Amino acid sequence: MAALALAAYVLYMALAFGLRTAIQLRRTGSSGFEGISGRPGSAEWLAGVLFVVAIAVGFAAPLLALTGVVEPIGALDTTAVHVGGVVLFVVGLGGTLAAQVSMGESWRIGVDESTTTEMVTGGAFAIVRNPIFAAMLPASTGLALMVPSVVALAGLVALAVALELQVRVVEEPYLRRIHGSAYASYAARVGRFLPGIGRLRAG
């Protein structure tokens, strides 16, 4: 199962980041990567650092399990949990790619205050405001359940905290500044990660 998890992780990175970056470069001339924002030690900076850490740990977890360096958590090391992990991963991967298609040329990782992209509210963004992040969580949860070790779960927690910080501290304030009342109206009717949950009060 560790080998499958490692292959699944590589596939996710190749499609969700590698392929998407290539498409973005071809369409716009930009990779879409904005880097880590904020001063060192700030919440914005921490969000970026934790995201990078989560990506690294996500790769390390199945590799360490495959080499026998880290043992799985016994209570979670069952066929049912592994199968559930595969299902979650497939659903999360599909959701990530669908959300990226919905975002079109506005796709990016991070925020550049000097640029303004179109506010996307259609497709997957009509269901939740952050569908890419929302889909990354089940995909990452699936990977963690395929190799349920302390390392895998730590990476999952790091990713969840990173996404919460990125959305609440970096992206939502940026979108409020750039799109004003249009974003406020959108955020008041569409949930943050789940339909209807995390809507912002207008004004």
VEXDREN-2710 file (C-alpha; in Angstrom, 1 decimal):
% VEXDREN-2710
k/r/px/py/pz
1/MET/0.0/0.0/0.0
2/ALA/2.9/2.4/0.7
3/ALA/4.1/2.0/-2.9
4/LEU/0.6/2.8/-4.2
5/ALA/0.4/5.8/-1.9
6/LEU/3.8/7.1/-3.2
7/ALA/2.6/6.6/-6.8
8/ALA/-0.7/8.4/-6.0
9/TYR/1.2/11.3/-4.4
10/VAL/3.5/11.7/-7.5
11/LEU/0.4/11.5/-9.8
12/TYR/-1.4/14.2/-7.8
13/MET/1.6/16.5/-7.9
14/ALA/2.2/15.9/-11.6
15/LEU/-1.5/16.7/-12.5
16/ALA/-2.5/19.3/-10.0
17/PHE/0.7/21.2/-10.0
18/GLY/2.9/20.2/-12.9
19/LEU/0.3/19.9/-15.6
20/ARG/-1.7/22.9/-14.3
21/THR/1.5/25.1/-14.3
22/ALA/2.3/24.1/-17.9
23/ILE/-1.2/25.0/-19.0
24/GLN/-1.0/28.3/-17.2
25/LEU/2.3/29.1/-18.7
26/ARG/1.1/28.4/-22.2
27/ARG/-2.1/30.4/-21.7
28/THR/-0.8/33.4/-19.8
29/GLY/3.0/33.3/-19.8
30/SER/2.9/33.1/-16.0
31/SER/3.4/30.0/-13.9
32/GLY/0.8/31.2/-11.4
33/PHE/3.2/30.7/-8.5
34/GLU/3.3/33.9/-6.3
35/GLY/5.5/32.5/-3.6
36/ILE/5.3/32.9/0.2
37/SER/3.9/36.3/1.3
38/GLY/4.2/38.3/4.5
39/ARG/7.1/39.1/6.7
40/PRO/8.9/36.1/8.4
41/GLY/6.9/35.1/11.5
42/SER/3.6/36.6/10.4
43/ALA/0.5/34.5/9.8
44/GLU/0.7/35.0/6.1
45/TRP/4.3/33.8/6.1
46/LEU/3.4/30.8/8.4
47/ALA/0.6/29.8/6.0
48/GLY/3.1/29.5/3.1
49/VAL/5.8/27.8/5.1
50/LEU/3.3/25.2/6.5
51/PHE/2.1/24.5/3.0
52/VAL/5.6/23.8/1.8
53/VAL/6.2/21.6/4.9
54/ALA/2.9/19.7/4.3
55/ILE/3.9/19.0/0.7
56/ALA/7.3/17.7/1.8
57/VAL/5.9/15.6/4.6
58/GLY/3.2/14.3/2.2
59/PHE/6.0/12.9/0.0
60/ALA/8.1/11.7/3.0
61/ALA/5.3/9.7/4.6
62/PRO/4.8/6.9/2.0
63/LEU/8.5/6.9/1.3
64/LEU/9.3/6.3/5.0
65/ALA/6.6/3.7/5.2
66/LEU/7.9/1.9/2.1
67/THR/11.4/1.8/3.5
68/GLY/10.2/0.6/6.9
69/VAL/11.6/3.6/8.7
70/VAL/8.2/4.6/10.1
71/GLU/5.6/2.0/11.2
72/PRO/1.9/2.5/10.6
73/ILE/-0.6/3.2/13.4
74/GLY/-2.0/-0.3/14.2
75/ALA/-5.6/0.7/14.7
76/LEU/-5.7/2.4/11.3
77/ASP/-3.6/-0.1/9.4
78/THR/-6.6/-2.1/8.1
79/THR/-7.9/-3.0/4.6
80/ALA/-11.1/-1.0/5.2
81/VAL/-9.1/2.2/6.1
82/HIS/-6.8/1.7/3.1
83/VAL/-9.7/1.3/0.7
84/GLY/-11.4/4.3/2.2
85/GLY/-8.1/6.2/1.6
86/VAL/-8.0/5.2/-2.0
87/VAL/-11.6/6.3/-2.6
88/LEU/-11.0/9.7/-0.8
89/PHE/-7.8/10.3/-2.9
90/VAL/-9.6/9.6/-6.2
91/VAL/-12.5/11.9/-5.3
92/GLY/-10.1/14.6/-4.1
93/LEU/-7.9/14.4/-7.2
94/GLY/-11.0/14.6/-9.5
95/GLY/-12.3/17.5/-7.5
96/THR/-9.0/19.4/-7.6
97/LEU/-8.7/19.1/-11.4
98/ALA/-12.4/20.1/-11.9
99/ALA/-11.9/23.2/-9.7
100/GLN/-8.8/24.2/-11.5
101/VAL/-10.7/24.0/-14.8
102/SER/-13.4/26.2/-13.3
103/MET/-10.7/28.8/-12.2
104/GLY/-9.4/29.1/-15.8
105/GLU/-6.6/31.7/-16.3
106/SER/-7.2/33.1/-12.8
107/TRP/-5.5/30.0/-11.3
108/ARG/-2.6/30.8/-9.0
109/ILE/-0.8/29.7/-5.9
110/GLY/-0.4/32.6/-3.5
111/VAL/-1.3/36.2/-3.8
112/ASP/0.4/39.1/-5.7
113/GLU/-1.0/42.4/-4.5
114/SER/0.1/44.1/-7.7
115/THR/-2.1/42.0/-9.9
116/THR/-5.8/41.7/-10.2
117/THR/-7.4/38.5/-11.6
118/GLU/-11.0/37.9/-12.5
119/MET/-13.2/36.9/-9.6
120/VAL/-14.5/33.4/-10.5
121/THR/-17.9/32.5/-9.1
122/GLY/-19.1/29.8/-11.6
123/GLY/-18.5/26.1/-11.9
124/ALA/-17.1/24.6/-8.7
125/PHE/-16.9/28.1/-7.3
126/ALA/-20.7/28.3/-7.2
127/ILE/-20.6/25.5/-4.6
128/VAL/-17.8/26.6/-2.3
129/ARG/-15.4/29.6/-2.5
130/ASN/-12.3/27.5/-2.2
131/PRO/-13.0/24.3/-4.2
132/ILE/-9.3/23.6/-5.0
133/PHE/-8.4/23.6/-1.3
134/ALA/-11.6/21.8/-0.4
135/ALA/-10.6/19.0/-2.7
136/MET/-7.0/18.9/-1.6
137/LEU/-8.1/18.0/1.9
138/PRO/-9.9/14.7/1.0
139/ALA/-7.1/13.8/-1.4
140/SER/-4.5/14.4/1.3
141/THR/-6.7/12.6/3.9
142/GLY/-6.9/9.6/1.5
143/LEU/-3.1/9.5/1.1
144/ALA/-2.7/9.6/4.9
145/LEU/-5.1/6.7/5.3
146/MET/-3.2/4.7/2.7
147/VAL/-0.1/4.9/4.9
148/PRO/-1.6/5.8/8.4
149/SER/1.5/6.8/10.3
150/VAL/2.3/9.6/12.7
151/VAL/4.2/11.3/9.9
152/ALA/1.3/11.1/7.5
153/LEU/-1.1/12.5/10.0
154/ALA/1.3/15.3/11.0
155/GLY/1.5/16.3/7.3
156/LEU/-2.3/16.3/7.0
157/VAL/-2.6/18.6/10.1
158/ALA/0.0/20.9/8.7
159/LEU/-1.9/21.2/5.4
160/ALA/-5.2/21.8/7.1
161/VAL/-3.7/24.6/9.2
162/ALA/-1.9/26.1/6.2
163/LEU/-5.1/26.2/4.1
164/GLU/-7.1/27.8/6.9
165/LEU/-4.5/30.5/7.4
166/GLN/-4.0/31.1/3.7
167/VAL/-7.7/31.5/3.1
168/ARG/-8.7/33.5/6.2
169/VAL/-5.5/35.7/6.6
170/VAL/-4.3/36.1/3.0
171/GLU/-6.8/35.4/0.3
172/GLU/-10.1/36.6/1.8
173/PRO/-8.7/40.0/2.9
174/TYR/-7.1/40.4/-0.6
175/LEU/-10.3/39.6/-2.4
176/ARG/-12.2/42.0/-0.2
177/ARG/-9.7/44.8/-1.1
178/ILE/-9.7/44.0/-4.8
179/HIS/-13.3/43.1/-5.5
180/GLY/-15.1/45.0/-2.7
181/SER/-18.9/44.5/-2.6
182/ALA/-18.9/41.9/-5.4
183/TYR/-16.8/39.6/-3.2
184/ALA/-18.7/40.5/-0.1
185/SER/-22.0/39.5/-1.8
186/TYR/-20.5/36.3/-3.1
187/ALA/-19.0/35.3/0.2
188/ALA/-22.3/36.0/2.0
189/ARG/-24.1/33.3/-0.1
190/VAL/-21.4/30.7/-0.7
191/GLY/-19.6/28.7/1.9
192/ARG/-15.8/28.7/2.4
193/PHE/-14.9/24.9/2.1
194/LEU/-18.3/23.3/2.5
195/PRO/-21.6/24.4/0.9
196/GLY/-23.4/26.9/3.2
197/ILE/-20.7/26.7/5.9
198/GLY/-18.3/29.6/6.5
199/ARG/-20.3/32.3/4.7
200/LEU/-19.3/35.8/5.6
201/ARG/-21.7/38.5/6.7
202/ALA/-22.3/41.1/4.0
203/GLY/-20.6/44.4/5.0
END
